[in-house]
Amino acid sequence: MPTGKRSLTTAVTIDATAKQVWPWLVQMGWDRGGWGSWDLLDNRGRRSAQEVHPEWQDVAIGDQLKFCALGRVVDAYRVGVIEPNTFFGLYGYTTYGGRWLDPSEPRPGSYMEGLWGFWLKELAEGRTRLVISGYQTYRPRWVERFVASWFWILVAWPMQARMMAVLKRNVERSVRPLRPRLTGGLGGPPEHQPPGNAPREYSCGLGEKCRTRSPGPAVGVIGNASP
């Protein structure tokens, strides 16, 4: 991206595999799964998704994502890079009024352009390091100085930090083993645990239950969260 400057970098470790985190990233967008930050600020009060939705998993290069700014829904980013379970890149190039520009034409005197990247790095023991960063350009240059000095620190950084905290919570909750159900009403005895070689049920993060056979107590995360 011509004259782009590196934006702030944030990261979080998630107790889930990259394959289990990926579906949450590709469903982002105002008219999709939301942005996971403060919904009143960027999602017009609509609650961001609390689970993975299969109908929002099919994304392609060039797909337009939206967000709600100051009560107005505008085009935000277009999908620019897709490397499944590794990197999700969003590209934006608009006027300050939200009108999309053609990157093949000469740059005007006033515009904003950016790449917002989400990198998933596999760690040991089924964990993932999510790193978020990118490159930004604002013109005229006094706007860029204002954004870098004030906007990112006071507005964008807290919202991105909130997004990562919510994402971590939702992903880890979706892959956590299900608790045994209770039967018999209030005070009734808990349902018997299946024997060591009987199927056990786990959440896969897509709303369905996964079954696996284990010779002993359930340990760790089991199941494939890919759509």
N, C-alpha and C positions, 0 to 999 in steps of 0.2 A: 504494500500500500504506500503510494508516494508520500514522503514527508511524515509518515506516521510515527508517533511516539508511543513507547511502551506505557501501558496503563498499569494501575496498581495490581499486584498479584496477591491472591488469597488462596488458602488451601485448608482442607479438612480431611481427617482420616475417618473412613466409614467402615463399620464392621459388616461388610458384605463384599461379594465379588464384583468386579467391573461389569460382568454380565447382568448382575442384579441391579446395579445402579443405572445402567444405560437407559432402560425404558423410562425412567423418571425424567431424564434429560430431554429425550426426543418428544415428549408430550407437552413441553412448555409452550406458552402462548396464551393471550387473553381469551380467545374463543376456544381454547383447548384445556390444558391442565393448569393454567395460571402460571405465575412466576415464583410462587412460594415465599414471597417476602411479605410486606404488609399489604393485604389485599385492598384496603381502602385507598392506598396510594397508587398502585399500578394495575389493579384488576377490577376497578369500579365496584368494590365491595363483594364481588363474587368470590366465594371461598375456593382457594386452590385445591387441586385434587389431593385426596388422602390415600389414594391407591392408584395402581397402574391401570390405565384404560386401553384395552386392545385396539379400539377404534382410532386412537391417536398415535399409533406406533409406526404407521407407514408414512415416513417423511422422505423427501427427495431434494436434491440440489435445486435451489431456486424457489422453494416453497416460502410463502410470505407469512411471517409471524406478526402478531399485533400486541399492543399494550394500551392501557388506558392512562393518559396523562391529563391531570387537571380536569377530570370528568369527560374527556374526549378520547374516543378510540382512534388510534392512528397506526399506520404501518411502522413496525419497529425494525426487525431484522429479517433478512432472507437467509435461508440455510445455504451456507457456502462450502462447508466441508463435512463429510460424513465418513468416519472410519469406525465402524461398529465396535462398541465396547472399548474404544481407545480415545477418540477425539471427535468432538462436536463443535463445529465452527459456525458462528452467525455473523453475517456481513450487513452493514448498513451504510447507505450513502444518500443523504437527503438534504433538503433545505431545512432551515429552522422551523418552517411551518409544517414539515412532515411530508413534503412532496419528493418523490423519488427522482433521482438524477441518473443520467446515463454515464457510467464510468469510462466509456470509450470516447466521450467528448471532452473538450478542454474544461478544466476546473473553473467554476465561477468564482467571484470574489467572496461569496458567503455560502458556506456549506458545512456539514459535519459528516465525517466518514469514520468507520470503525470496524474492527474485527473483535468479536467477543468469543474467546475460546475456552472449552471445557475439556481438560485432559484427565483421563483415568489411568492411573499407574497402579498396577497390581503389586500388592505387598504379600508378605508371608501370612499364613494362617487364614486365608480367605478374606483379607482386608484390602481396601482400596484407598489410595490417596487421590482425592479430587483437587486439581489445581485449576484455578480460574484466572485468566489474564487476557491481554489483547493489545491492540494498537489503536490509537485514536488520532484524528486530525480535526481541528476546528479552525475555520477561517471566518473573519479576519483574525489575525494573531492575538489581538487583545482579548478576544473571546477565549482562545485556547489558554492564555495565561490565567484568566479568571476561572475556567473550568478546572485546570490542574491544581490551582492554589486553594480553591474554595469548594466548588461543587462536588468533586470526587471525595473530598475529605468529610464534608458535612452531610452529604446526601447519598451519593452512590456507594461509598464504602459501608455505611451502616445497613443499607438495603441489601447489598450483596452478602454481607456477613449474616444477616437474617435469613436470606435465601439458603445459604449453606447449612445453617443450623436446622432449619425446617426440613431440608432434604435429608440430612443425616438422620434425623429423628424418624421421618417417614419410611426411609429405606430399611433402617434397622428394625423398626417395628414390623414391617411387612415380611421380613425373612426370619423373625424370631419364632422358635417352635411354639405351636399352640399349646395352651394350658389344657389339662384334662378337664372335661366337662363334669358338672355335678348333677346328680339325679336324686329323686326322692323329695324334692321341694325343700323348704327351709328346714335345716337340721338333718336332712336326709344324708345317707352315706354317699361318699364320692364314688363315682363310677370306677370299677376295678381297672387297674392298669393292664394292658395286654401282656401276655407272656413275652419273654425275651425274644422269641422268634416270630412274633405276630406283627402284622403291618402297623406302622405308626403314621400319623398324619402331621404334616407340616404346611405352613403357608409358603407359597412360591412367589408371592408378590404380584400375582396377576388375578387375584380374587378366587382362584381355585385351590383345592387342597392337593398336595402331593403325598404319595404313599411310598414308603420304603420299608424294607425288611431289615431288621437289625438284631443281632444276637444278644444285645445288652442294652443298657440305658441309652436314651437318645442323647447325643453329644454333638454340638456344632450346628451348622446350617446345612440342610439337605434339600435338594431340589433345584431345578433349572428355572430361573426367572425370565428367560428370554421368551419373547412372544412367539 
